[in-house]
Amino acid sequence: MGKKRVINLIIGPLLFTLFSLLLPSTVFASFAARASIGTVAWMAYWWVTGPIDYAVTAFLPIALNAIFQMTDMPAVISNYASETILLLLGASILTVSWEKTGLDRRIAAAFLRLVGSDFRMQIVFWFVLSAALSAVHPNAVVCATITPIAVSMLNFIGEGEIAHSRIGSKLLLTIAYATGLGGLASPLGGAMNLVTVDYLQQLTGQEYMYVNWVVRFLPIMLVLGVSNILFMLRDVKKGTTLGGTKEYFVQQYRMLPPMSFEEKSAFALFAIATVLSFTRQFYQSLLPGMKPAYVFIICAIISFLIVNSDGERLMLWRSVQKKIVWELIYIFAGGLAAGTLIKESGAADAIGAMVSEMNLTGGVFTIFVIITLTLLLSDVTSNTATAAVAIPVVISVIQGIGRNPVPFVYIASVGVNLSYMLPTSIRAIPVGYGLEPRYMLREGWKMTVMVITLMTIVCSLLYYYWPAFSTV
């Protein structure tokens, strides 16, 4: 065991101890609240330094909660079998069938033929695609379906070892960032926005029109979209390619054999799962139980019924289980569990109370504090949990100083939707495919500083100079 690894192993529990014992009891009154923050610090450190497998770190909330009883264990355990976890499992099983049938090579060649090999164009394409889909569909669904497609393309060009591929790492991080950002564009982008809409309706006593959200956030989306893309392109030299030319990939696509029955079946199942997930609003009243997670599980079950031309089963569990991205599933679950500890232990409420006592006056500094705290809280817990905790606190604080809370609810929604540094929430998905958390943190803190600065300026301008931003 290397000396550096031993040190990193020791620092993790040391951080837990320090946070549990030294955080001010005047703010975090209970040991459970302090210990939950210590748990997140321990997990974050081990995820970034990697002294043990990332998936093993993801089980720390269970182990520590068993010892220190920060909250009811069923609340923690449920995260490891949540709907989103089932969605990721189903999507992972379906993508195994791509490799079995050769569909992964066809998909990769098709996207390279469409976009070309220029890496800068690839970044822009995947960013716009992910953000656009996330504007009207849940972030987890979009990220879970788009990421394996990109991974197939990376495997095709020899960049499949994501941890050791600068191109692969940047591309998967781009998708994660864009998926989170796209969710801010409309209330349909995720449950966190629906929580915010509910509070706005309670606040005003009238129905909130979704189109008003789109209009209010359009200038914010434009600034964030352009700045995020420029950030991802900043260190990519012009002329950087994925290897080969667009014409070369067109030729490679044409050389592929006709699609076999089993390849068509694998494609159809994934397409059906994706389409049904993205069009749930059209059949929700007829099949209320058919949520995206269960659609993917059903299609995954059907994939085991596919047989090849010789009558042999294409998918056998003993071989499929070796290719499922289990690490992705457990990392995602661990992030959710850490967020549960923060929320249920009272730590999130304590942070909200701390904001209430900051004597905010409703000016630029208030906007900065709201964006910063909501964004950082979203990094350690789920976006929906952040919205549930932060929005009522913001309303209470702003009403307390005699200001209109509506624009500040919008401002809080910016931070609720965005987070960049830790492999929690949808950012666990690229980590599960090989992206190193240390790379995510290294890029994420820079993006966080940039976004907080830009959004403080932009939201302040909207608040002071655009009257519509203060209305619903």
CORPE-V499733 format. One line per field, one symbol per residue. ss: DSSP state (@ for helix, = for strand, . for the rest). psi: psi as a letter, one per 30 degrees, with the letter a starting at -180 (. if undefined). burial: 1 if it has 24 or more other ideal C-beta (glycine too) atoms within 12 Angstrom, else 0. A space follows every 10 residues. Layout:
ss->???
psi->???
burial->???
//
This chain:
ss->..@@@@@@@@ @@@@@@@@@@ @@........ @@@@@@@@@@ @@@@@@@@@. ...@@@@..@ @@@@@@@@.. ..@@@@@@@@ @.@@@@@@@@ @@@@@@@@@@ @.@@@@@@@@ @@@@@..=@@ @@@@@@@@@@ @@@@....@@ @@@@@@@@@@ @@@@@@.... .@@@.@@@@@ @@@@@@@@@@ @@@@@.@@@. @@@@@@@@@@ @@@@.....@ @@@@@@@@@@ @@@@@@@@@@ @@@....... =....@@@@@ @@@@@..... @@@@@@@@@@ @@@@@@@@.@ @@........ .@@@@@@@@@ @@@...=... ..=...@@@@ .....@@@@@ @@@@@@@@@@ @@@@..@@@@ @@@@@@.... ...@@@@@@@ @@@@@@@@@@ ..@@@@@@@@ @@@@@@@@@@ .....@@@@@ @@@@@@@... ......@@@@ @@....@@@@ @@@@@@@@@@ @@@@@@@@@@ @@@@@.@@@@ ..
psi->kleeeeeeee edfeeeeeee ffkkffeiel eeeeeeeeee eeeeeeeefh flkeeeefge eeeeeeefhe lkeeeeefff hleeeeeeee eeeefefeee fgeeeeeeee eeeeelfkee eeeeeeeeee eeeffglkee eeefeeefee eeeeeegghf iefgjeeeee eeeeeeeeee eeffflfffl feeeeeeeee eeefglkkke feeeeefeee eeeeeeeeee effegjkkfk lgklleeeee eeeffkllkl eeeeeeeeee eeeeeeefge ffgeeeiffi leefeeeeee eefffklafg gkkekkefee fffkieeeee eeeeeeeeee eeefffeeee eeeeefgghk fgaeeeeeee eeeeeeefff lleeeeeeee eeeeeeeeef ggljfeffee eefeeefkkf elhlbfffee efgfkkeeee eeeeeeeeee eeeeeeeeee eeeffjeffg l.
burial->0000000100 0110110011 0010000100 1111111111 1111111111 1001101111 1111100101 1000111011 0111111111 1111111111 1111111111 1110111111 1111111111 1111111111 1111111111 1111111011 0110111111 1111111111 1111111111 1111111011 0010000101 0110011111 1011101110 1100010000 1100000010 0100000000 0110111011 0111011101 0000000001 1111111111 0111010000 0001100001 0001111111 1111111111 1111111111 1101110001 0100011111 1111111111 1111111111 1111111100 0010111111 1111111111 1111111111 1111111111 1011011101 1101111111 0110000011 11
//
